[in-house]
Amino acid sequence: MTTDRPFRPRLCFISYRHLSHFAMTLLDEYADRADIEVVNGSFDAALTFARERMRLGTTDAFISAGANATILRTALRAPVATIKLSGFDLLLALMNARRVSNRVGVVMYGAPIPELDAIKDLLNIEVAQYAYRTPDEARHCFALLARDRYEVVVGSSLVLEFAEQYGMQGHLAYSLAAVRQGIEDAIELARAARQEASRYEQLSGVVHNLQEAVLAVDREHRIVALNPPMEKLLGRPQAQLLRQSLETIEPALSLAHTLETGAQDRAAVLRLSQRDWIVNRTPIREHGQIVGAAITLYDARTIHDADASLRSQQRHRQPTARHSFDSLIGQSEPFRRACATAQRFARTDMTILLSGESGVGKELFAQAIHNASSRAARPFVAINCAAFPESLLESELFGYDEGAFTGSRRGGKRGLFEAAHTGTLFLDEIGDMPVSLQTRLLRVLQEREIVRLGGALPIPVNVRVIAATHQPLRELVAGRQFRQDLYYRINTLHLHLPALRERPEDIAPLAEALLRRSLGRLGSSLDAARLLPRVLPRLAEFPWPGNVRELENICDRMAVFFSQWRHEDEIDFTELRHDCAELYEDAAPASSQRTGDRHRAREVLDACGGNRQEAAKRLGISRATLWRWLRDD
Ligand SMILES: Nc1ncnc2c1ncn2[C@@H]1O[C@H](COP(=O)(O)OP(=O)(O)OP(=O)(O)O)[C@@H](O)[C@H]1O
């Protein structure tokens, strides 16, 4: 462990002989606490000497009185402790002077002392009071005192020098106690300055090592600090830049507005030296007053990189596409054709429209396309447009800025377009998207940028959209429920997925795979391939309005039914009609399909006690489809 040595202030006492003599008598008393250098000198000589001390860095604080103190204070950026004249000291000096004569001259630096009138009456003496600011003025005071035959003078140590020259007796107005207090003040000032300096050193060390270019100006817009990256950007060494007007050095970085208004300016974009910079401007205040301003420039490429890595970290928390073309089951000709087309589409980066009845596998195809595309390693984000009311869908898709509406989250929220940046956004049930949002979507597809709700800045997004619909979009366009321009935009590559009843050859392989999966989940060792032939005729006859999702649902129920038995041979298949009743009902005539859907939906919903999620599951349709079936009432 290292321990810092206690700070030992280096003080410099500058005055004339008489006061310096006082200081000399105190050196021993302070030997343990400070190094005190005592110097004779005043006015210009004192200042020259002090400047030299500052240049050498050998002094932490100065101590002086009267004129010297004022001069040092104004000219130096160093702590200066002033030895103060107290009323009591003045009284003592006058009492001593009275022993010589009751006509006393008082010569002080600066302004006359008002209390002197009261003191002189108290002591019953005659006082001629003069104030000086320069040695010449002091000399003139003495000329007047000599003319008026004054023999004794009270004043500073300079005054005592003059008194000697004019043959008068001088009495120092400062006491030893005042000098001691001056030294104590200087020790305190040196300590405070040292702390300040070490804080400044730490801070400037930080600024110096920042990658960002930083520059500060004073109230007059002159450069007072900058770090190496800023030096590099401005193409000149620090020495040539300090104290210069920023306006003349680089008007593009001007802080005039910040100094004038005190307003912060964040994330402005600036082109300088053939690069894009993100610029922050901020005022510097001291005790509420603007004393300067600072500008920070971030290289836009760094921000881009950070943005990319942030987005890629967030990607791990996002839903990704699990399915690929290899995991799709089907061997029918229509299915194989659909797969081949989808694989072709995957090689492009264009918007794709997938159409087909509910449950045919549109989302599955969207995932497979994404995974076969160049965006495979990027996010795949899916949203069902029918599942949200309009306002919520809007904020889900485009996100919102903080304060966009009552209750909006602090810091705002990024929407799915941002979440899907560099990847794929799957917009399911696009036909259910409200027309106002269709307009916004079209703009995003054209401009490739989004604006969050309540936000002003456009955010560039690189997203491939795959839209899906079970509705005939062309009819919706004719009925003005879907924007024609958006329809053409998303319909560039169109893939229609055939219903399950149009590809009956797929029923067996799908049913076998789905049944095997369900049995496996239940921990049953029954062989799906051996069970299937007994139910396949029923499956093959069924019209599958809910397509593969409905088949999946029936396979789940069959698996629960079969798993009561340990061996395939023990199973009583006739009982299956209770668990999978729909397979044993007569098919509804095609003409009354919609009415049939509605009735089935109602019945199942009633059977599930109004639980829509459960009803949708039993029917093998999505909740959005259930809602649609019921709505068609
Ligand atoms: N060819 C297939 N192979 C394996 N599983 C499939 C296949 N097609 C569909 N499925 C399964 O059927 C279910 C429904 O598929 P998906 O959600 O992709 O249909 P969809 O057309 O998007 O439905 P909706 O229009 O109701 O949203 C999913 O569980 C999916 O895994």
The ligand as a Gaussian input file, in Angstrom:
#p B3LYP/6-31G(d) Opt

LIG

0 1
 N      -44.919000     -28.208000     -44.304000
 C      -44.987000     -28.223000     -42.980000
 N      -44.209000     -29.067000     -42.293000
 C      -44.263000     -29.115000     -40.943000
 N      -45.082000     -28.357000     -40.206000
 C      -45.878000     -27.493000     -40.834000
 C      -45.855000     -27.372000     -42.242000
 N      -46.741000     -26.430000     -42.602000
 C      -47.287000     -25.970000     -41.468000
 N      -46.753000     -26.584000     -40.392000
 C      -47.141000     -26.375000     -38.975000
 O      -48.451000     -25.887000     -38.944000
 C      -48.628000     -24.828000     -38.037000
 C      -49.177000     -23.618000     -38.776000
 O      -48.176000     -23.103000     -39.622000
 P      -47.979000     -21.527000     -39.831000
 O      -48.183000     -20.816000     -38.526000
 O      -46.747000     -21.315000     -40.551000
 O      -49.225000     -21.225000     -40.746000
 P      -49.773000     -19.839000     -41.269000
 O      -50.178000     -20.047000     -42.658000
 O      -48.783000     -18.777000     -40.996000
 O      -51.046000     -19.655000     -40.328000
 P      -51.898000     -18.320000     -40.037000
 O      -52.333000     -17.765000     -41.344000
 O      -53.040000     -18.827000     -39.216000
 O      -50.968000     -17.434000     -39.279000
 C      -47.278000     -24.549000     -37.417000
 O      -47.217000     -25.152000     -36.144000
 C      -46.303000     -25.229000     -38.347000
 O      -45.213000     -25.749000     -37.641000

